[in-house]
Amino acid sequence: MRPRWARRATWSLLAIVIVLALADVGLLDAGRLARGVRNIGEFAGLLFPPDPSSLPTLAEAMLETIEIALVGTAIGFVLALPLSLLASPVLFGPRVTGPVKLLLAAVRTVPALFWGIFFVVAVGLGPAAGSLGVALYSLGYLGKLLYETFDGVDPEVIEAVRSVGASPAQLARYAVLPEAANGVLAQLLFMFEYNVRASSIMGFVGAGGIGFYMIGYLGLLRYDLLATALLLTLAVVVVIDRASSLVRRMYLYPVAPPPPAE
């Protein structure tokens, strides 16, 4: 273990770097922060009370947002699962895992909104572009999350299956995927929850969903209608979060607690 003075020096250096970064981005400017608090108060006053007159239109757009998230997550998962297996050092060597990890990193580097713009150019305005944008975004992140999940599989199980002469495909089928099933399902549900929020933003670039109306209300300074859209999005996200928790309880394999120490 490192000496105590080294640990203290590390934490002190980290604290100094954080303080310098806060100052550099302007978050230690008391006057600026005070103006920000004042502006937030004024903006919040314009949001309330929400105007419910747009609810029918927003509900239809919210349904489209959920469809975009569902289709994008499904396509992203179908693409990410085989690539994440190829990226796992549990199954393949660096000659295979290296290029696949680089590909996933390249996809992940591109922001979701840029993917939305890219597919708006490719297939036109609407939910098709949003779905494809979410799919590519999901591919990058799900690929990384899944291969890290596979890396956490019990090595004793891997060695037991490998010792009988199993090929990488058999190893994935009979050891890696069954052992990582809990993590795979949890990551997939998390990605869907996240994509509902991400799909809301896709409308900002004309890729369908409730974000199209949000950006319109901002342009018209109709903050009361914007508040309705935000509250509807919040309600849907909370419902999806509860539904995901229910699915986890129903389908995740129970993990037995460790025996008590004697």
Backbone bond lengths (Angstrom), bond angles and torsions (degrees), N, CA, C in turn:
res aa  C-N    CA-C-N  psi(-1)  N-CA   C-N-CA  omega(-1)  CA-C   N-CA-C  phi
1 M - - - 1.470 - - 1.527 110.00 -
2 R 1.326 115.26 148.53 1.457 119.51 178.61 1.521 110.23 -70.37
3 P 1.331 118.00 149.03 1.469 119.92 177.54 1.526 111.32 -61.95
4 R 1.341 114.79 158.36 1.467 119.37 -177.14 1.515 111.83 -59.95
5 W 1.322 116.85 -38.18 1.475 118.74 -178.23 1.525 111.00 -63.95
6 A 1.350 116.67 -33.65 1.465 119.60 179.60 1.527 110.69 -68.59
7 R 1.329 116.62 -40.28 1.468 119.45 177.85 1.517 110.80 -64.82
8 R 1.343 115.78 -42.26 1.473 119.12 178.70 1.519 110.89 -63.79
9 A 1.325 116.62 -40.55 1.466 119.74 179.85 1.526 110.81 -64.89
10 T 1.338 116.89 -38.11 1.468 120.76 178.79 1.522 110.84 -63.14
11 W 1.348 116.09 -48.06 1.466 119.51 -179.62 1.530 111.45 -66.24
12 S 1.325 116.94 -36.77 1.472 120.07 178.28 1.521 110.80 -65.34
13 L 1.333 116.23 -42.34 1.464 119.72 178.53 1.522 110.65 -63.84
14 L 1.341 116.87 -41.45 1.461 120.56 178.53 1.528 110.54 -62.20
15 A 1.354 116.56 -42.34 1.466 120.11 179.39 1.531 110.83 -62.98
16 I 1.333 117.46 -40.20 1.465 121.19 179.41 1.525 110.43 -64.43
17 V 1.334 116.39 -43.03 1.467 120.44 -179.97 1.530 110.23 -62.23
18 I 1.342 116.98 -41.87 1.465 120.65 -179.67 1.529 110.76 -65.00
19 V 1.338 116.63 -43.36 1.475 120.03 179.34 1.526 110.43 -63.17
20 L 1.327 117.84 -43.06 1.463 120.94 178.16 1.521 111.26 -63.13
21 A 1.337 116.39 -38.87 1.464 119.75 178.58 1.527 110.87 -66.66
22 L 1.334 116.93 -41.16 1.473 120.70 177.05 1.525 110.81 -59.77
23 A 1.334 115.80 -42.75 1.465 119.21 179.22 1.527 110.87 -66.46
24 D 1.339 116.65 -38.85 1.460 120.25 -176.59 1.524 112.05 -67.02
25 V 1.352 117.70 -34.45 1.466 119.87 179.86 1.527 112.31 -88.68
26 G 1.327 116.70 0.43 1.458 120.09 173.72 1.518 116.17 90.16
27 L 1.339 117.69 13.27 1.461 119.50 -177.14 1.530 113.25 -89.72
28 L 1.325 117.43 6.50 1.466 121.25 172.01 1.524 111.04 -110.05
29 D 1.323 115.98 9.11 1.462 121.80 177.89 1.531 108.02 -87.27
30 A 1.344 116.63 103.80 1.468 121.01 -174.49 1.524 111.64 -61.98
31 G 1.328 117.87 -41.16 1.460 120.51 179.63 1.521 112.21 -63.51
32 R 1.313 116.07 -41.87 1.463 120.09 179.28 1.528 110.80 -65.22
33 L 1.328 116.50 -41.96 1.460 120.21 179.54 1.528 111.26 -65.18
34 A 1.338 116.37 -38.34 1.467 119.60 178.91 1.529 110.54 -64.59
35 R 1.337 116.58 -42.06 1.470 119.63 176.50 1.523 111.03 -63.48
36 G 1.343 115.47 -37.82 1.460 119.06 178.94 1.512 112.47 -62.94
37 V 1.327 116.57 -42.49 1.468 120.62 178.71 1.523 110.13 -62.66
38 R 1.332 116.40 -41.18 1.463 121.10 178.83 1.525 110.92 -63.26
39 N 1.344 115.89 -44.00 1.462 119.83 -179.26 1.524 111.95 -66.15
40 I 1.329 115.86 -37.44 1.464 119.61 177.92 1.523 110.47 -63.53
41 G 1.338 115.87 -40.43 1.460 119.75 178.06 1.523 111.72 -61.42
42 E 1.327 116.40 -43.06 1.473 119.95 178.60 1.526 111.43 -65.19
43 F 1.335 116.36 -41.74 1.464 120.63 -179.97 1.526 110.64 -64.59
44 A 1.339 116.18 -43.16 1.463 119.63 178.74 1.520 111.24 -62.30
45 G 1.322 116.72 -35.14 1.460 119.86 177.60 1.521 112.41 -64.60
46 L 1.353 116.51 -31.52 1.469 120.34 178.73 1.529 112.31 -77.05
47 L 1.335 117.26 -21.35 1.456 120.92 -179.43 1.526 112.63 -74.89
48 F 1.313 116.63 -28.18 1.470 120.43 -173.24 1.524 110.57 -115.45
49 P 1.339 115.97 145.07 1.469 126.60 -0.94 1.524 111.17 -79.29
50 P 1.342 117.79 148.11 1.471 120.23 177.31 1.525 111.31 -63.78
51 D 1.308 115.78 150.36 1.465 121.88 178.07 1.531 108.56 -98.55
52 P 1.347 119.20 110.11 1.471 120.67 -176.30 1.525 113.98 -80.25
53 S 1.328 118.37 0.90 1.465 120.03 -175.69 1.526 112.83 -62.87
54 S 1.334 117.09 -23.30 1.463 120.37 -177.49 1.524 112.80 -92.82
55 L 1.323 118.27 4.36 1.464 120.68 -174.40 1.539 113.92 -57.06
56 P 1.343 119.97 -44.83 1.477 118.13 179.26 1.530 112.96 -57.46
57 T 1.337 115.97 -44.48 1.466 119.63 179.19 1.517 111.01 -66.26
58 L 1.334 116.52 -42.60 1.458 120.39 -179.05 1.530 111.81 -67.84
59 A 1.336 116.81 -34.38 1.469 119.46 178.33 1.519 110.98 -63.91
60 E 1.319 116.92 -40.67 1.467 120.63 177.20 1.525 110.54 -64.85
61 A 1.340 116.40 -41.12 1.465 119.94 178.42 1.525 111.09 -67.62
62 M 1.349 116.44 -34.19 1.461 119.89 178.27 1.515 111.09 -66.71
63 L 1.313 116.74 -38.41 1.465 120.50 175.94 1.529 110.26 -61.51
64 E 1.322 116.64 -40.74 1.463 120.52 177.39 1.525 110.33 -64.05
65 T 1.339 117.09 -37.96 1.460 121.11 177.95 1.525 110.92 -61.97
66 I 1.335 116.57 -43.44 1.471 120.56 178.99 1.524 110.26 -64.21
67 E 1.325 116.92 -39.91 1.468 120.56 178.01 1.523 110.60 -62.76
68 I 1.333 116.75 -42.10 1.468 120.61 178.20 1.520 110.03 -60.76
69 A 1.337 116.01 -45.14 1.462 120.00 -179.52 1.520 111.48 -64.45
70 L 1.335 116.93 -41.84 1.465 121.09 -178.55 1.529 111.31 -65.83
71 V 1.342 116.18 -49.32 1.469 120.14 -179.53 1.528 110.44 -64.82
72 G 1.329 116.98 -44.06 1.466 120.48 -179.60 1.514 112.09 -63.23
73 T 1.344 117.07 -41.34 1.463 120.34 178.97 1.523 110.66 -66.08
74 A 1.337 116.99 -42.00 1.461 120.37 -179.35 1.530 111.49 -62.75
75 I 1.341 116.47 -47.68 1.469 119.84 179.66 1.530 109.89 -64.14
76 G 1.332 116.43 -44.14 1.464 120.28 179.59 1.519 112.18 -59.82
77 F 1.345 116.91 -39.93 1.461 120.18 -179.31 1.526 110.89 -68.37
78 V 1.325 116.87 -43.25 1.470 120.70 179.94 1.532 110.41 -60.45
79 L 1.329 117.63 -36.84 1.460 121.07 178.07 1.525 111.89 -78.52
80 A 1.325 116.77 -35.59 1.463 120.52 -173.38 1.520 112.78 -76.32
81 L 1.345 118.06 -33.32 1.471 119.84 -174.82 1.533 112.52 -60.49
82 P 1.336 119.81 -52.94 1.475 117.59 178.79 1.527 113.05 -64.96
83 L 1.336 116.78 -36.75 1.467 118.66 179.60 1.526 111.23 -67.19
84 S 1.328 116.98 -36.91 1.465 119.44 179.17 1.530 111.06 -68.15
85 L 1.335 117.24 -32.70 1.466 119.76 174.99 1.525 110.38 -67.13
86 L 1.333 116.52 -40.60 1.461 120.17 177.40 1.529 111.82 -66.79
87 A 1.322 116.81 -26.37 1.471 120.95 -178.48 1.519 112.94 -87.13
88 S 1.313 117.55 -5.19 1.464 120.36 -175.78 1.523 110.91 -86.00
89 P 1.332 118.41 121.90 1.473 120.57 177.61 1.523 112.72 -67.80
90 V 1.331 117.08 -11.57 1.460 120.29 174.48 1.532 110.23 -64.60
91 L 1.338 116.87 -29.82 1.463 121.58 -174.13 1.521 113.09 -107.57
92 F 1.342 117.62 -34.93 1.464 120.61 -172.81 1.527 110.66 -133.38
93 G 1.321 115.06 161.67 1.450 121.15 178.28 1.517 112.44 -84.30
94 P 1.335 116.54 177.58 1.471 120.84 -175.38 1.524 114.43 -62.99
95 R 1.339 118.58 -23.51 1.470 119.78 179.10 1.531 111.19 -66.42
96 V 1.322 116.55 -27.53 1.469 120.91 177.62 1.519 110.33 -94.30
97 T 1.332 116.57 -47.69 1.469 119.92 -173.71 1.528 111.97 -67.74
98 G 1.335 117.57 -35.43 1.463 120.47 -176.85 1.521 113.59 -58.87
99 P 1.341 118.50 -56.97 1.467 119.38 179.75 1.529 113.65 -61.78
100 V 1.346 117.62 -35.60 1.461 119.77 -179.51 1.523 110.27 -68.53
101 K 1.328 116.63 -42.75 1.471 119.47 177.42 1.523 110.80 -62.90
102 L 1.322 116.97 -37.19 1.465 120.49 177.69 1.522 110.39 -64.14
103 L 1.329 116.69 -41.74 1.465 120.66 178.15 1.526 110.94 -61.99
104 L 1.328 116.82 -46.21 1.464 120.18 179.77 1.531 111.07 -63.98
105 A 1.321 116.78 -38.21 1.467 120.26 177.93 1.526 110.70 -65.11
106 A 1.336 116.96 -39.24 1.465 120.53 179.19 1.525 110.51 -64.27
107 V 1.332 117.26 -43.23 1.471 120.70 178.32 1.519 110.15 -64.84
108 R 1.325 116.30 -39.62 1.462 121.29 -177.05 1.527 112.15 -70.90
109 T 1.325 116.31 -25.26 1.466 120.20 -178.19 1.526 111.84 -68.03
110 V 1.324 116.85 -29.85 1.467 121.16 -176.60 1.530 109.16 -77.74
111 P 1.341 119.79 124.68 1.463 121.52 178.80 1.525 112.24 -61.85
112 A 1.326 115.46 153.45 1.467 120.66 -178.26 1.527 111.29 -59.32
113 L 1.335 117.29 -39.56 1.463 119.55 -178.82 1.526 111.78 -64.08
114 F 1.342 116.59 -35.12 1.462 118.68 178.15 1.524 110.50 -66.44
115 W 1.339 116.99 -40.12 1.466 119.18 175.57 1.525 110.29 -60.75
116 G 1.346 115.97 -38.50 1.455 119.27 177.07 1.515 111.87 -60.71
117 I 1.335 116.52 -46.38 1.473 120.79 178.65 1.524 110.24 -62.24
118 F 1.327 116.29 -42.38 1.465 121.17 -178.72 1.527 110.96 -58.01
119 F 1.338 116.14 -45.27 1.462 118.60 -176.82 1.530 112.32 -81.37
120 V 1.329 118.07 -22.21 1.466 119.03 169.98 1.521 109.76 -62.93
121 V 1.342 116.07 -41.69 1.465 120.15 176.30 1.524 110.63 -64.63
122 A 1.357 115.89 -38.08 1.470 119.93 -174.08 1.522 112.42 -75.27
123 V 1.342 117.09 -47.23 1.475 119.55 -172.09 1.528 113.00 -119.64
124 G 1.330 117.81 0.11 1.457 120.24 177.99 1.513 112.75 95.22
125 L 1.335 115.39 171.86 1.462 121.61 -179.79 1.520 110.60 -64.86
126 G 1.350 115.23 151.67 1.451 118.87 173.60 1.518 113.68 123.84
127 P 1.324 116.27 -179.18 1.467 121.27 -173.71 1.523 114.22 -67.35
128 A 1.339 118.73 -23.92 1.472 119.38 177.66 1.527 110.08 -60.62
129 A 1.331 116.30 -44.77 1.467 120.25 178.41 1.520 110.53 -63.75
130 G 1.332 117.18 -41.73 1.461 120.41 178.65 1.513 111.90 -62.63
131 S 1.331 117.19 -42.73 1.467 121.07 -179.49 1.527 111.22 -62.23
132 L 1.334 116.30 -44.05 1.463 119.76 -179.82 1.528 111.30 -68.03
133 G 1.334 116.16 -37.49 1.461 119.36 177.09 1.519 111.84 -62.98
134 V 1.329 116.87 -44.69 1.459 121.42 178.07 1.529 110.18 -65.11
135 A 1.333 117.30 -36.44 1.464 120.86 -179.92 1.527 110.93 -62.23
136 L 1.337 117.35 -45.75 1.467 120.20 -179.98 1.522 110.91 -66.95
137 Y 1.334 116.12 -39.87 1.463 119.95 177.46 1.523 109.87 -62.25
138 S 1.347 117.03 -43.28 1.462 121.49 179.88 1.520 111.20 -65.37
139 L 1.334 116.49 -38.06 1.461 120.69 179.56 1.527 110.87 -56.22
140 G 1.331 116.73 -47.82 1.457 120.00 -177.94 1.516 113.07 -62.66
141 Y 1.322 116.49 -46.20 1.462 119.51 -175.56 1.522 112.60 -80.17
142 L 1.342 117.17 -42.15 1.462 118.96 178.19 1.523 110.79 -63.57
143 G 1.332 117.35 -38.23 1.457 119.84 178.50 1.518 111.31 -57.13
144 K 1.326 117.15 -45.85 1.468 120.66 179.60 1.533 111.42 -67.20
145 L 1.338 116.61 -46.44 1.461 119.86 -178.92 1.525 111.52 -61.45
146 L 1.337 116.86 -38.84 1.459 119.79 -176.70 1.525 111.73 -72.99
147 Y 1.347 118.56 -43.34 1.465 116.73 -178.69 1.531 110.85 -69.17
148 E 1.331 118.03 -27.92 1.458 119.06 173.79 1.528 110.65 -70.56
149 T 1.334 116.96 -33.89 1.458 120.34 174.52 1.522 110.76 -64.43
150 F 1.327 117.14 -42.37 1.469 120.79 178.76 1.532 110.85 -64.38
151 D 1.324 116.18 -35.57 1.472 119.15 179.81 1.527 111.54 -64.12
152 G 1.342 117.06 -22.03 1.467 120.52 -178.62 1.518 114.34 -88.28
153 V 1.337 117.82 4.06 1.462 121.02 178.69 1.531 109.67 -66.35
154 D 1.327 115.95 142.43 1.463 122.19 -179.25 1.533 110.31 -54.20
155 P 1.346 118.08 117.91 1.473 119.97 -177.55 1.524 113.18 -62.95
156 E 1.328 117.96 -25.26 1.464 119.59 178.85 1.528 110.79 -66.08
157 V 1.341 116.59 -38.07 1.464 120.20 177.18 1.524 109.93 -65.12
158 I 1.334 116.48 -43.63 1.468 120.89 179.48 1.524 110.48 -59.48
159 E 1.328 116.57 -47.42 1.463 120.42 -177.71 1.513 111.59 -66.13
160 A 1.347 117.01 -35.15 1.463 119.69 179.69 1.522 110.86 -63.88
161 V 1.339 117.48 -42.52 1.464 120.93 179.91 1.526 110.18 -73.53
162 R 1.336 117.35 -38.92 1.463 120.34 -179.47 1.537 111.21 -66.01
163 S 1.326 117.09 -31.82 1.464 120.79 -175.50 1.520 112.99 -66.70
164 V 1.336 117.86 -19.13 1.468 120.12 178.89 1.525 111.07 -92.83
165 G 1.334 116.86 10.35 1.461 120.96 175.63 1.512 114.95 87.17
166 A 1.339 117.81 24.49 1.467 120.87 -178.54 1.523 110.11 -70.10
167 S 1.330 116.16 141.17 1.466 122.03 174.48 1.525 108.97 -76.34
168 P 1.352 118.05 167.13 1.474 119.19 176.88 1.520 113.13 -55.46
169 A 1.351 117.97 -38.76 1.461 120.53 179.03 1.522 110.71 -64.96
170 Q 1.333 117.43 -42.34 1.467 120.97 178.34 1.521 110.75 -68.08
171 L 1.317 116.16 -37.31 1.462 120.43 177.98 1.523 110.71 -62.63
172 A 1.348 116.01 -41.57 1.467 120.14 177.46 1.519 110.97 -65.85
173 R 1.347 116.52 -41.97 1.466 121.43 -175.77 1.511 112.85 -69.92
174 Y 1.343 117.66 -42.09 1.459 120.29 -170.53 1.529 114.27 -103.93
175 A 1.326 118.16 -9.79 1.461 120.07 -178.38 1.524 112.70 -126.59
176 V 1.337 116.01 -58.07 1.464 119.12 -171.55 1.525 111.74 -67.85
177 L 1.328 117.64 -52.90 1.465 120.01 -176.28 1.531 113.12 -65.27
178 P 1.352 119.93 -45.07 1.462 118.15 177.50 1.532 112.88 -61.96
179 E 1.330 116.51 -41.01 1.463 119.62 -178.37 1.530 111.93 -69.89
180 A 1.333 116.87 -30.91 1.470 120.96 -177.08 1.518 112.79 -97.32
181 A 1.352 117.91 8.16 1.471 120.57 -173.71 1.518 112.31 -57.52
182 N 1.341 117.60 -42.63 1.468 120.22 178.73 1.521 111.29 -57.59
183 G 1.328 115.48 -48.94 1.458 119.49 -178.07 1.514 112.61 -65.81
184 V 1.335 116.72 -38.32 1.467 120.24 179.96 1.522 110.42 -62.81
185 L 1.336 117.17 -46.23 1.464 120.45 -179.69 1.524 111.02 -64.98
186 A 1.325 116.44 -42.30 1.467 119.71 179.65 1.521 111.35 -62.11
187 Q 1.340 117.40 -42.72 1.466 120.67 179.43 1.519 111.28 -67.25
188 L 1.322 117.20 -37.09 1.465 120.61 179.94 1.529 110.77 -65.90
189 L 1.328 117.23 -43.42 1.464 120.65 178.98 1.523 110.69 -65.77
190 F 1.335 116.04 -40.84 1.468 119.06 177.82 1.520 110.76 -61.11
191 M 1.347 116.38 -41.89 1.462 120.38 -178.16 1.519 110.74 -64.04
192 F 1.343 117.03 -38.45 1.458 119.44 178.67 1.523 110.79 -65.48
193 E 1.342 116.70 -44.71 1.470 120.10 177.21 1.529 110.28 -57.24
194 Y 1.321 115.62 -45.90 1.462 119.32 -178.66 1.523 111.34 -65.13
195 N 1.322 116.46 -38.64 1.462 119.94 -176.72 1.526 112.78 -69.08
196 V 1.325 118.41 -24.72 1.464 119.54 173.86 1.525 109.40 -61.81
197 R 1.329 116.36 -41.51 1.474 119.90 176.72 1.531 110.35 -68.90
198 A 1.339 116.01 -45.26 1.465 119.36 -179.05 1.528 111.61 -63.05
199 S 1.334 116.61 -35.63 1.469 119.90 -179.68 1.519 111.02 -67.09
200 S 1.332 117.26 -28.65 1.464 120.17 176.91 1.519 110.94 -62.32
201 I 1.327 116.65 -34.68 1.459 120.80 -178.84 1.522 111.30 -77.59
202 M 1.333 117.17 -24.84 1.469 119.99 -177.89 1.532 111.81 -58.09
203 G 1.318 116.92 -30.19 1.455 120.01 179.02 1.518 113.55 -63.30
204 F 1.341 117.10 -19.08 1.462 120.68 179.01 1.524 111.40 -63.38
205 V 1.331 117.67 -25.27 1.466 120.52 -179.32 1.526 110.91 -111.42
206 G 1.336 116.52 18.42 1.453 120.45 176.40 1.506 115.13 82.43
207 A 1.374 116.67 19.71 1.463 120.08 -177.09 1.522 111.91 -97.21
208 G 1.319 117.88 25.36 1.461 121.17 174.30 1.518 113.35 86.25
209 G 1.342 114.72 169.81 1.450 120.23 176.51 1.518 113.92 90.98
210 I 1.315 114.70 -177.86 1.463 121.23 -173.81 1.529 111.98 -70.42
211 G 1.325 116.89 -20.94 1.462 119.39 178.99 1.522 113.11 -61.92
212 F 1.324 117.04 -27.65 1.467 120.45 177.29 1.522 110.79 -59.77
213 Y 1.331 116.29 -40.80 1.465 120.76 179.42 1.529 110.92 -75.93
214 M 1.327 116.84 -34.78 1.462 119.48 178.68 1.520 111.11 -60.49
215 I 1.333 116.42 -47.40 1.465 118.95 -178.69 1.522 110.27 -67.03
216 G 1.349 117.25 -31.93 1.459 120.15 176.38 1.513 112.11 -66.73
217 Y 1.331 116.65 -43.22 1.471 120.22 179.03 1.527 110.86 -64.63
218 L 1.342 116.81 -36.38 1.463 119.45 176.97 1.524 110.65 -63.61
219 G 1.329 116.09 -42.53 1.458 119.75 -180.00 1.513 112.82 -65.05
220 L 1.345 116.56 -32.04 1.473 121.17 -179.77 1.524 112.63 -89.85
221 L 1.343 115.91 -0.16 1.474 121.59 -177.36 1.534 111.70 60.73
222 R 1.332 116.37 29.24 1.461 121.13 177.05 1.529 108.57 -94.02
223 Y 1.329 114.86 74.92 1.452 120.18 -175.68 1.529 112.22 -70.57
224 D 1.338 117.59 -23.85 1.459 119.40 177.15 1.528 110.59 -67.82
225 L 1.344 116.94 -37.66 1.468 120.31 175.49 1.533 110.59 -71.69
226 L 1.323 116.82 -35.44 1.462 120.73 176.58 1.520 110.20 -61.55
227 A 1.334 116.53 -40.30 1.464 120.14 178.83 1.521 110.98 -61.68
228 T 1.327 117.14 -39.12 1.465 120.48 177.40 1.521 110.59 -61.85
229 A 1.328 116.94 -43.57 1.465 120.96 179.33 1.527 111.06 -64.13
230 L 1.328 116.79 -40.70 1.466 120.35 179.82 1.524 111.37 -66.82
231 L 1.328 116.89 -42.21 1.461 120.02 179.56 1.525 111.55 -66.37
232 L 1.327 116.76 -37.69 1.463 120.11 176.91 1.528 110.25 -64.43
233 T 1.327 116.77 -43.03 1.461 120.35 177.89 1.521 111.04 -61.70
234 L 1.329 116.29 -42.66 1.462 120.76 178.05 1.522 110.89 -60.09
235 A 1.322 117.15 -45.58 1.466 121.17 -179.53 1.526 110.93 -60.57
236 V 1.331 116.93 -43.81 1.465 120.75 -179.26 1.525 110.82 -65.80
237 V 1.330 117.23 -41.58 1.464 121.14 179.73 1.526 110.43 -62.98
238 V 1.342 117.06 -41.21 1.468 120.35 178.77 1.522 110.64 -63.80
239 V 1.341 117.28 -42.60 1.468 121.08 178.84 1.527 110.56 -63.01
240 I 1.331 117.29 -43.82 1.460 120.70 179.64 1.524 110.69 -64.91
241 D 1.314 116.83 -38.00 1.463 120.60 178.21 1.524 111.00 -62.60
242 R 1.330 116.71 -42.80 1.469 120.67 177.79 1.526 110.74 -66.10
243 A 1.327 116.80 -41.72 1.466 120.43 179.04 1.528 110.58 -63.82
244 S 1.340 117.18 -38.96 1.463 120.67 178.41 1.521 110.96 -64.25
245 S 1.322 116.72 -39.28 1.471 120.11 177.20 1.520 110.72 -62.19
246 L 1.334 116.35 -40.27 1.462 120.50 178.42 1.527 110.95 -64.35
247 V 1.335 116.79 -42.77 1.465 120.46 178.94 1.527 110.36 -63.05
248 R 1.325 116.59 -40.76 1.466 119.49 178.45 1.522 111.11 -59.78
249 R 1.331 116.48 -44.90 1.474 119.59 -179.49 1.518 111.39 -65.63
250 M 1.341 117.56 -32.79 1.465 120.77 -176.59 1.523 112.71 -78.73
251 Y 1.338 117.33 -35.14 1.463 119.42 -167.83 1.512 115.24 -117.20
252 L 1.319 118.75 -17.90 1.460 118.34 178.08 1.516 109.39 -70.68
253 Y 1.323 116.14 136.99 1.454 119.97 178.40 1.519 109.52 -66.98
254 P 1.342 118.07 132.32 1.463 119.04 178.84 1.516 111.10 -65.87
255 V 1.320 115.52 139.68 1.461 121.28 178.68 1.520 107.86 -102.30
256 A 1.306 116.70 119.65 1.461 121.02 -178.85 1.517 110.23 -69.03
257 P 1.345 117.76 135.97 1.475 119.26 178.01 1.517 110.33 -69.18
258 P 1.318 117.79 152.74 1.467 120.77 179.90 1.531 110.29 -66.78
259 P 1.329 117.03 148.80 1.466 119.00 179.18 1.518 110.91 -64.79
260 P 1.339 116.90 148.51 1.471 119.37 -179.81 1.520 110.75 -64.71
261 A 1.318 114.41 142.46 1.473 119.81 178.97 1.511 109.50 -69.92
262 E 1.308 115.93 140.27 1.468 120.36 179.50 1.528 110.12 -95.14
